[in-house]
Amino acid sequence: MNSTFQPQSLRVAAGCGIAILTACALPPRDIHLAPIYSFHQTAGGGTAHEALGGIIDVRHEANRSEDTEAAEFALHPLFRHRLERNRDKAIPDDGLLTETDVLWPLGHFRSDTEEGYGRFFPFWWWQRHTNENGESEVDWSVFPLLFAGSGSEKNSYFAFFPFYGKLKDFFTYDEITFILFPIYGSTVKKDGEQRSWGILPPFTGFGSGPDGASWWRAWPFFGHSSYPGHYDRSFVMWPFWHSESNGLDTGSPSREWLFWPFYGEVDQGGAHSRSILWPFFGWNWNDETGYSGYDGPWPFVKSVRNGSGHPFSETRALPFYAHYHSQEIDSTNYLWPIVWIRSENSPGFERDSAYVVPFYYHSKTKKRAGGTASAPSSEVEGSSTLIWPFYRYEKEAGGREHAEALAPLPYPKVPGFRENWWPFFSLFSRDERPDGSVTARALLDLYRYESDDRSTRWSFPVLGGRASYANGDSEWSLLLGLFRWRNDTHGTQWLLPAIPGPGFSNVMTNE
């Protein structure tokens, strides 16, 4: 392990603070004075400093099975900084991942050798990525005034809202230009094939495209767009009158019109749709496939039946019952939105889940590394259980398990929440890693448990604890480490005090 990776200055500072109290025990021997201060040699080969019940948290983690390590410093919930890297990299920064939270969820920053992202909501946003040509590009904004991008010529842009701006790859457009928004604006699509200009956009404007395509509007009075041989669309006194002809270059063109909200029609080959008082009442059918559907009054009642042997149907009578069935999804709801039962079966995964909002959630997932839904290969299971607000359990596909009480949010998992707020709600937590190592703590670290293939240790502040080692030896510590003894093949041996205790041996080397 590269010892320079862990935050040595913080570790030395913590050790010096304890040295003022006692010269009998310093890291790496365990100290357990929670909730004031604790130092633990964690399962799997790491170390952890905790102060003020976990509000101050300094830790170094080593994953021997994956040959990775991480260092983290946190002042919960104000600040958290984490670094991860592969220990076998020849260059120290190669494979390095950094993650920082400031007043989460407002500030979040993440970066590795390939891409980066940062935000401080709602004022600032930044992103670094590599494009399809392998070039590095950077986009950033100071909302709502400044927007900019740099890197390749295609991606470089700048906008100072509302005075002037030229944006690239914004929404669905290749380029957007504005001057004194909303006085003037122009757009470009499909590498220049479609262009538009407008005074007071989007209320007025006109545009052109290839092969005679054009549009113009004076919203809300009148608008028209056409692409000869493809489509023709217009509106009058929006939103009251719409008419469209689409797919004119296909074998199944569609024609539709709507006099909103009273009545509307859509016809496309054998498919037909009608609406009255849109969107509250509507029905549709297909003369060729046998498909039929009805809505009304929307969104409470719906019935859909697919024909020609296709496994699709939908029934809705809210809030009492709703059911949806397709080739990949079967979902049933009772007393919407309270009870949900759902099964998913796709080439990538298979999942069964149940919700009783917001009090209960359970899901079990099989992820497929290859194959198809009917012939899966190399399935890996993961599961999740939530009993809100008391308990949450997660088992990842890689084999890592985490259990926790309390569970403040009525959602299975919210990335970033636990990492920044756990000292304020965590009555109990337990982590089991794929290598079998386990860490558990309870109530401001007043109980601690660590177990791996080298040792198993538990302790309470002041009272003491016990450590047992892989070679069969065991060690006891009582009353702040004042009384300590060891049992091994030679019998029982009294050990020197290790105040403030428990002062377990260095479990890295079992010394």
C-alpha positions in Angstrom: 0.0 0.0 0.0 1.3 3.5 -0.9 1.2 5.1 2.5 1.6 8.6 1.0 -1.9 8.3 -0.4 -3.7 8.6 2.9 -4.1 12.1 4.5 -1.0 11.9 6.7 -1.2 15.5 8.0 -4.7 14.9 9.3 -3.6 11.5 10.8 -0.6 13.1 12.6 -2.7 16.0 13.9 -5.2 13.5 15.3 -2.4 11.5 16.9 -0.9 14.6 18.5 -4.2 15.6 20.0 -4.5 12.3 21.7 -0.8 12.4 22.8 -1.7 15.4 25.0 -4.1 13.1 26.9 -1.8 10.1 27.1 1.4 8.6 26.0 0.3 5.0 26.4 -1.5 4.4 23.1 -1.2 6.1 19.7 -2.3 5.0 16.3 -2.1 2.4 14.8 -3.5 0.9 18.1 -7.2 1.3 18.4 -8.7 4.2 20.5 -12.4 4.3 21.3 -13.6 7.4 23.0 -16.8 7.9 21.0 -18.6 10.2 20.5 -15.6 12.5 21.2 -12.9 10.7 19.2 -12.1 7.3 17.9 -9.4 5.6 15.8 -10.1 2.2 14.3 -8.2 -0.2 12.1 -11.0 -1.1 9.8 -11.7 -4.4 8.2 -10.0 -5.0 4.9 -6.9 -3.0 5.9 -8.0 0.6 6.3 -8.0 3.2 9.1 -10.7 5.6 10.3 -10.6 8.6 12.6 -14.0 9.9 13.9 -14.8 12.8 16.1 -18.0 14.3 17.4 -20.0 11.2 16.6 -18.8 11.1 13.0 -19.2 14.8 12.1 -15.5 14.9 11.5 -14.5 11.8 9.6 -11.0 11.0 8.2 -10.5 7.5 6.7 -8.3 5.4 4.5 -9.7 2.4 2.7 -7.9 -0.5 1.0 -9.8 -3.0 -1.1 -7.4 -5.9 -1.3 -9.6 -8.0 -3.7 -9.7 -5.2 -6.3 -6.3 -3.7 -5.4 -7.7 -0.2 -4.9 -7.5 2.4 -2.2 -9.3 5.5 -1.2 -8.8 8.4 1.2 -11.7 10.6 2.5 -12.0 13.7 4.7 -15.4 15.0 5.8 -16.9 17.7 8.0 -20.5 16.6 7.8 -22.7 18.0 6.3 -20.7 21.0 5.1 -17.8 19.4 3.2 -16.6 16.0 2.0 -13.6 15.2 -0.2 -12.7 11.7 -1.5 -9.9 10.3 -3.6 -9.7 6.8 -5.1 -7.1 5.1 -7.3 -5.8 1.7 -8.4 -2.7 0.8 -6.3 -1.0 -1.0 -9.2 -0.7 2.0 -11.4 2.8 3.0 -12.2 2.0 6.7 -12.3 0.3 7.9 -9.0 -2.3 10.0 -10.7 -3.2 7.4 -13.3 -6.6 6.0 -12.5 -7.3 8.7 -9.9 -10.8 9.6 -9.1 -11.7 12.7 -6.9 -15.1 13.6 -5.6 -16.0 16.6 -3.5 -19.3 17.7 -1.9 -19.9 21.2 -0.6 -23.3 21.8 1.2 -24.6 18.8 -0.6 -26.9 18.6 -2.7 -26.0 22.2 -3.8 -22.3 21.6 -4.6 -21.0 18.4 -6.1 -17.7 17.9 -8.1 -16.3 14.7 -9.6 -13.3 14.2 -11.8 -11.1 11.4 -13.2 -8.6 11.1 -16.0 -11.3 11.0 -18.8 -14.1 13.3 -17.6 -15.2 15.7 -14.9 -18.3 17.4 -13.7 -19.1 20.1 -11.2 -22.1 22.1 -10.0 -23.1 24.6 -7.3 -26.8 24.7 -7.9 -28.3 26.9 -9.3 -25.5 29.3 -10.0 -22.6 27.4 -11.6 -22.1 24.3 -13.7 -19.0 22.8 -15.4 -18.3 19.6 -17.4 -15.2 18.1 -19.0 -15.5 15.2 -21.5 -13.8 13.6 -24.4 -15.6 13.8 -27.8 -15.9 11.1 -30.4 -12.6 12.2 -31.9 -10.7 11.8 -28.6 -10.5 15.6 -28.1 -11.1 17.1 -24.7 -14.0 19.6 -24.4 -15.1 21.8 -21.6 -18.6 23.4 -21.1 -19.6 25.7 -18.3 -22.2 28.3 -17.2 -22.9 30.9 -14.6 -26.6 30.8 -14.6 -28.5 32.6 -16.1 -25.9 35.0 -17.5 -22.9 33.2 -19.0 -22.6 30.0 -21.1 -19.4 28.9 -22.8 -17.6 25.9 -24.3 -14.1 25.3 -25.4 -12.1 22.5 -27.1 -12.7 21.6 -30.7 -13.8 24.3 -33.2 -17.2 22.8 -33.4 -17.7 23.0 -29.7 -16.4 26.4 -28.9 -19.1 29.0 -28.1 -19.9 31.8 -25.8 -23.1 33.6 -24.7 -23.7 36.6 -22.4 -27.5 36.5 -21.8 -29.6 38.4 -22.9 -27.2 40.6 -24.9 -25.4 38.2 -27.3 -24.7 34.6 -27.7 -23.8 31.7 -30.0 -24.6 28.3 -28.5 -23.5 24.9 -29.9 -25.3 21.6 -29.6 -28.0 23.2 -27.4 -31.2 21.2 -27.0 -31.9 19.7 -30.4 -30.0 22.4 -32.4 -26.5 22.4 -33.8 -26.3 26.2 -33.3 -28.4 29.0 -31.7 -27.6 32.7 -32.1 -29.4 35.5 -30.3 -29.0 39.3 -30.0 -30.8 41.2 -27.3 -33.0 38.2 -26.6 -35.8 37.9 -27.4 -35.5 40.6 -30.1 -33.5 38.5 -32.6 -32.6 34.8 -32.9 -31.5 32.2 -35.4 -31.0 28.4 -35.4 -29.1 25.8 -37.4 -30.0 22.1 -37.6 -28.6 19.0 -39.4 -25.2 20.6 -40.3 -26.7 23.6 -41.9 -29.5 21.9 -43.8 -32.2 23.6 -41.7 -31.9 27.3 -40.8 -34.4 29.7 -39.2 -34.5 33.4 -38.3 -36.9 35.3 -36.1 -37.8 38.6 -34.6 -39.1 38.2 -31.1 -38.7 34.4 -31.3 -40.4 32.0 -30.9 -43.4 34.3 -31.5 -42.4 35.3 -35.1 -39.9 34.0 -37.5 -39.2 32.1 -40.7 -36.8 29.3 -41.8 -35.7 27.2 -44.7 -34.4 23.7 -45.3 -33.4 21.4 -48.1 -35.6 20.6 -51.1 -38.0 23.5 -50.6 -38.7 23.0 -46.9 -39.8 26.2 -45.2 -41.8 27.6 -42.2 -43.0 30.9 -40.9 -45.2 31.9 -38.0 -46.8 35.0 -36.4 -47.8 33.4 -33.1 -50.5 33.0 -31.9 -52.4 34.1 -35.1 -51.1 31.9 -37.8 -48.2 29.5 -38.6 -47.3 27.2 -41.5 -44.5 24.7 -42.1 -44.0 22.4 -45.1 -41.5 20.0 -46.6 -42.8 19.1 -50.1 -43.5 15.4 -50.4 -42.9 14.9 -46.6 -45.3 17.0 -44.5 -47.6 20.1 -44.4 -48.6 21.6 -41.1 -50.5 24.8 -40.0 -52.3 26.4 -37.1 -54.7 29.3 -36.8 -55.3 31.2 -33.6 -53.2 28.7 -31.6 -54.2 26.5 -29.8 -57.7 26.3 -31.3 -57.1 25.1 -34.9 -54.4 22.6 -36.0 -54.1 20.6 -39.2 -51.3 18.3 -40.4 -50.4 15.9 -43.1 -47.4 13.8 -42.2 -45.5 10.9 -43.8 -46.3 11.9 -47.3 -43.2 10.2 -48.6 -44.2 6.8 -47.0 -46.8 4.2 -47.9 -48.9 5.2 -44.9 -49.3 9.0 -44.7 -51.4 10.5 -41.8 -53.8 13.3 -41.8 -55.1 15.0 -38.7 -56.9 18.0 -37.5 -58.1 19.4 -34.1 -60.6 22.1 -33.2 -59.4 22.4 -29.6 -60.8 21.3 -27.3 -64.1 20.2 -28.9 -63.2 17.6 -31.5 -60.2 16.1 -33.3 -59.4 13.3 -35.8 -56.2 11.4 -36.9 -56.2 8.8 -39.7 -53.2 6.8 -40.9 -54.0 3.8 -43.1 -56.1 1.4 -40.9 -55.3 3.4 -37.7 -57.9 5.9 -36.5 -58.1 8.2 -33.5 -60.9 10.5 -32.3 -61.1 13.0 -29.3 -63.8 15.0 -27.6 -62.9 17.7 -25.2 -59.2 16.8 -25.5 -57.6 15.3 -23.5 -60.5 14.1 -21.4 -62.2 11.7 -23.9 -60.7 9.8 -26.7 -60.8 6.5 -28.5 -58.6 4.8 -31.2 -58.6 1.6 -33.2 -56.9 -0.2 -36.1 -58.9 -2.0 -38.7 -55.9 -4.1 -39.7 -54.5 -5.3 -36.4 -57.6 -5.4 -34.1 -56.0 -2.8 -31.7 -58.5 -0.8 -29.7 -58.2 1.8 -27.0 -60.4 4.1 -24.9 -59.7 7.1 -22.5 -62.4 8.8 -20.6 -62.5 10.6 -18.4 -58.7 11.0 -18.7 -56.6 10.2 -16.7 -58.9 8.1 -14.5 -60.2 5.5 -17.0 -58.4 3.8 -19.8 -58.6 0.5 -21.7 -56.2 -0.7 -24.4 -56.2 -4.1 -26.1 -53.7 -5.1 -28.8 -54.6 -7.4 -31.6 -52.8 -9.9 -33.8 -51.3 -11.8 -30.9 -49.2 -9.0 -29.5 -48.8 -9.3 -25.7 -49.9 -5.7 -24.8 -52.8 -4.5 -22.7 -53.5 -1.7 -20.4 -56.4 -1.2 -17.9 -57.0 1.8 -15.6 -59.7 2.7 -13.1 -58.0 5.1 -10.9 -57.5 5.3 -8.0 -58.6 1.7 -7.4 -56.8 -0.4 -10.0 -54.4 -0.2 -12.9 -52.6 -2.9 -14.9 -50.1 -2.7 -17.7 -48.7 -5.7 -19.6 -46.2 -5.9 -22.5 -43.5 -8.3 -23.6 -41.0 -6.9 -21.1 -43.1 -5.3 -18.3 -46.0 -6.4 -16.2 -47.1 -3.8 -13.7 -50.2 -3.7 -11.4 -51.2 -0.8 -9.1 -53.8 -0.8 -6.3 -55.1 2.4 -4.6 -52.9 4.6 -6.8 -50.3 5.7 -6.0 -49.9 3.5 -2.9 -49.3 -0.1 -4.0 -47.2 -1.1 -7.0 -46.2 -4.6 -8.1 -43.9 -4.8 -11.1 -41.9 -7.4 -13.1 -39.4 -6.5 -15.8 -37.7 -9.0 -18.2 -35.3 -7.6 -20.8 -32.2 -8.8 -22.5 -30.1 -6.8 -20.0 -31.7 -7.6 -16.7 -34.7 -9.2 -14.8 -36.3 -7.4 -11.9 -39.2 -8.0 -9.5 -40.2 -5.1 -7.3 -43.0 -4.1 -4.9 -43.9 -0.7 -3.4 -46.2 0.4 -0.6 -45.6 4.1 -0.9 -43.9 5.5 1.1 -43.5 2.8 3.8 -42.1 -0.3 2.0 -40.0 -1.1 -1.0 -38.4 -4.4 -2.2 -36.7 -5.3 -5.4 -34.6 -8.2 -6.6 -32.5 -7.8 -9.8 -30.6 -10.3 -12.0 -28.3 -8.5 -14.4 -27.2 -10.4 -17.5 -23.7 -10.1 -18.9 -24.9 -11.6 -22.2 -27.5 -13.7 -23.8 -31.2 -12.9 -24.2 -34.3 -12.8 -22.0 -35.2 -16.4 -23.0 -31.5 -17.6 -22.8 -29.7 -15.6 -20.1 -26.0 -16.0 -19.3 -23.9 -15.2 -16.2 -26.6 -13.8 -14.0 -25.6 -11.7 -11.0 -28.2 -10.8 -8.3 -28.7 -7.6 -6.4 -31.5 -6.7 -4.1 -32.9 -3.7 -2.1 -35.3 -3.4 0.8 -36.7 -0.3 2.5 -38.9 -0.1 5.5 -39.3 3.7 5.9 -38.3 5.4 8.1 -36.6 2.6 10.1 -34.5 0.4 7.9 -32.7 0.1 4.5 -30.8 -2.8 3.0 -28.8 -2.9 -0.3 -27.0 -5.8 -2.0 -25.1 -4.8 -5.0 -24.5 -7.0 -8.0 -20.8 -7.2 -7.1 -21.6 -8.7 -3.8 -21.3 -5.7 -1.4 -24.0 -5.4 1.2 -25.1 -2.5 3.3 -27.8 -2.3 6.0 -28.8 0.8 8.0 -31.2 2.2 10.5 -32.7 4.9 10.3 -33.8 5.5 6.7 -34.9 9.1 6.5 -35.8 9.3 2.8 -38.8 7.3 1.4 -36.6 6.2 -1.6 -34.5 3.1 -2.0 -31.3 5.0 -2.4 -30.3 8.6 -3.1 -26.6 9.0 -4.2 -24.8 11.5 -2.0 -27.3 11.6 0.8 -25.9 9.0 3.1 -22.3 10.0 2.4 -22.9 13.6 3.6 -25.7 13.2 6.2 -25.2 9.8 7.9 -23.9 11.1 11.3 -27.3 12.8 11.9 -29.6 9.8 11.4 -27.5 6.6 11.5 -28.4 4.6 14.6 -26.9 1.5 13.1 -25.0 0.6 10.0 -23.3 -2.5 8.6 -21.1 -3.0 5.5 -20.0 -6.3 4.1 -17.6 -6.3 1.2 -17.1 -8.9 -1.5 -14.0 -10.2 0.3 -16.1 -11.0 3.4 -14.8 -8.2 5.6 -17.5 -6.5 7.8 -17.7 -3.1 9.5 -20.6 -2.2 11.8 -21.2 0.8 14.1 -24.1 1.9 16.3 -25.3 5.2 17.8 -22.5 7.7 17.3 -19.9 5.0 17.2 -20.7 3.9 20.8 -20.4 0.3 19.5 -17.9 -0.8 16.9 -17.4 -4.1 15.1 -14.7 -4.9 12.5 -14.0 -8.4 11.0 -11.9 -9.8 8.2 -9.7 -12.8 7.5 -7.1 -11.5 10.0 -9.1 -10.5 13.0 -12.5 -9.8 14.6 -12.8 -6.9 17.0 -15.6 -5.3 18.9 -15.5 -2.5 21.5 -17.4 0.0 23.6 -16.0 3.4 24.8 -14.6 3.3 28.3 -15.9 -0.3 29.0 -13.5 -2.0 26.5 -13.7 -4.9 24.1 -12.2 -8.0 22.6 -10.1 -8.9 19.6 -9.6 -12.4 18.2 -7.0 -13.1 15.6 -6.7 -15.6 12.7 -3.9 -17.6 14.5 -6.2 -18.3 17.5 -4.9 -15.6 19.8 -7.4 -13.3 21.6 -7.0 -10.0 23.4 -9.2 -8.3 26.0 -9.2 -4.6 27.1 -11.3 -3.1 30.0 -11.8 0.3 31.6 -10.1 2.6 29.1 -7.4 0.1 28.4 -6.2 0.0 32.0 -6.6 -3.8 32.3 -5.4 -5.7 29.2 -4.5 -9.4 28.7 -3.9 -11.8 25.9 -4.7 -15.5 25.5 -2.4 -17.5 23.2 -0.7 -20.8 23.0 1.4 -19.8 26.1 -1.6 -19.1 28.2 -2.8 -15.8 29.6 -0.4 -12.8 29.6 -1.1 -9.5 31.2 -0.3 -6.5 28.9 0.7 -3.0 29.7 -2.1 -0.4 30.0 -3.0 1.3 26.7 -5.0 4.3 28.0 -7.4 5.5 26.6 -8.0 2.1 25.1 -8.9 -0.4 23.9 -5.4 -0.4 22.4 -5.7 -3.6 20.4 -2.5 -4.8 18.7 -1.7 -3.6 15.3 -4.0 -6.1 13.4 -2.1 -5.4 10.2 0.8 -7.4 11.5 -0.8 -8.8 14.7 1.9 -7.2 16.9 
